[in-house]
Amino acid sequence: MSKFKFKSKKKDKFNLIKDSNEILSKEFLNGAHIEIFSNKKLIIDGCYGIEDYQNNYIKLKIKKGYISLTGNDFLILSFENEKIDIKGNFFTIEFCL
């Protein structure tokens, strides 16, 4: 028989965000905003530049590192005011810090 007694607290599964102000904190607003539409379209707000662009690989500069995309048939639809719109068939999305 064990000498130790462990008390476990029930965790609230749905209390991931304590209050609505946490969503609007500077930590959340300073990063890149990414929208993914299936594996066909990607919009990134907060892109500072294109490091590498090929038909099957794109490397994008964001504030805290890079985002690497692999896939095929990539096409940059627009890139202005730190907002980039890319379409293609995405296989992987990798965040590199």
Backbone torsions as a table, in degrees:
resi	resn	phi	psi	omega
1	MET	NA	140.3	-176.5
2	SER	-80.2	142.1	177.2
3	LYS	-79.1	-23.7	-174.1
4	PHE	-91.8	140.3	174.8
5	LYS	-116.1	125.1	-179.6
6	PHE	-102.8	127.7	175.7
7	LYS	-102.2	127.3	178.7
8	SER	-110.6	134.2	176.3
9	LYS	-92.9	140.8	175.4
10	LYS	-71.8	130.3	178.5
11	LYS	-94.1	138.9	177.2
12	ASP	-82.7	109.6	-177.0
13	LYS	-61.7	-29.0	-172.3
14	PHE	-100.6	9.6	-179.4
15	ASN	-105.3	51.1	-179.3
16	LEU	-74.1	-36.1	178.0
17	ILE	-113.7	120.5	-174.6
18	LYS	-65.6	-45.9	177.6
19	ASP	-149.0	168.8	-175.0
20	SER	-67.4	-23.1	178.5
21	ASN	-67.6	-24.3	179.2
22	GLU	-64.6	-33.2	179.2
23	ILE	-65.1	-36.4	-175.1
24	LEU	-93.8	13.9	-179.1
25	SER	-68.1	161.1	-178.2
26	LYS	-60.6	-33.3	-179.8
27	GLU	-59.4	-40.0	-179.6
28	PHE	-76.7	-36.0	-175.3
29	LEU	-79.9	-20.3	-177.9
30	ASN	-79.3	-20.2	-176.9
31	GLY	-86.4	178.1	177.4
32	ALA	-74.6	142.1	175.6
33	HIS	-99.5	123.1	-174.0
34	ILE	-121.5	130.2	174.2
35	GLU	-119.0	130.3	-178.9
36	ILE	-121.1	126.9	178.1
37	PHE	-111.5	98.6	-174.3
38	SER	53.0	-139.7	174.4
39	ASN	-111.9	28.2	-174.3
40	LYS	-111.7	-26.2	-175.4
41	LYS	-145.4	144.7	-177.9
42	LEU	-140.9	131.1	175.9
43	ILE	-122.4	126.7	178.5
44	ILE	-122.4	121.7	174.4
45	ASP	-104.7	114.3	-174.6
46	GLY	120.3	22.7	178.0
47	CYS	-91.4	124.2	-176.6
48	TYR	-97.6	-7.7	178.2
49	GLY	169.0	167.0	178.3
50	ILE	-107.2	114.8	-179.3
51	GLU	-82.5	-39.6	-178.7
52	ASP	-149.9	137.9	-178.6
53	TYR	-141.0	116.1	176.3
54	GLN	-134.7	175.8	-179.9
55	ASN	-64.3	-29.1	-175.6
56	ASN	-122.4	9.5	-178.6
57	TYR	-154.7	132.9	174.8
58	ILE	-135.2	134.5	175.3
59	LYS	-121.2	121.2	-175.1
60	LEU	-114.9	139.3	177.3
61	LYS	-87.5	126.2	172.8
62	ILE	-120.9	178.0	-172.6
63	LYS	-57.9	-44.9	-175.5
64	LYS	-111.6	42.4	176.6
65	GLY	135.3	-137.6	-176.2
66	TYR	-138.3	158.6	168.8
67	ILE	-121.2	124.7	178.4
68	SER	-108.8	132.1	179.1
69	LEU	-118.3	133.6	171.9
70	THR	-121.5	152.0	-178.5
71	GLY	162.4	-141.7	175.7
72	ASN	-153.1	165.6	178.7
73	ASP	56.8	39.9	-179.9
74	PHE	-71.4	139.7	176.2
75	LEU	-143.5	123.3	176.0
76	ILE	-84.3	112.6	-177.1
77	LEU	-77.8	-40.1	177.2
78	SER	-158.1	154.8	175.6
79	PHE	-153.5	102.2	177.8
80	GLU	-154.3	148.4	178.7
81	ASN	52.2	45.5	178.7
82	GLU	63.5	16.5	178.6
83	LYS	-117.7	123.9	-179.2
84	ILE	-120.6	141.4	-178.2
85	ASP	-124.5	116.7	-174.5
86	ILE	-124.7	138.1	172.0
87	LYS	-123.0	157.7	-178.8
88	GLY	157.0	-163.9	175.1
89	ASN	-110.6	106.1	-176.6
90	PHE	-87.8	130.7	175.2
91	PHE	-101.1	-45.2	179.6
92	THR	-136.7	149.3	171.2
93	ILE	-127.9	120.3	-174.4
94	GLU	-123.7	132.5	176.4
95	PHE	-98.9	123.0	-177.4
96	CYS	-114.8	115.2	-179.6
97	LEU	-96.4	NA	NA
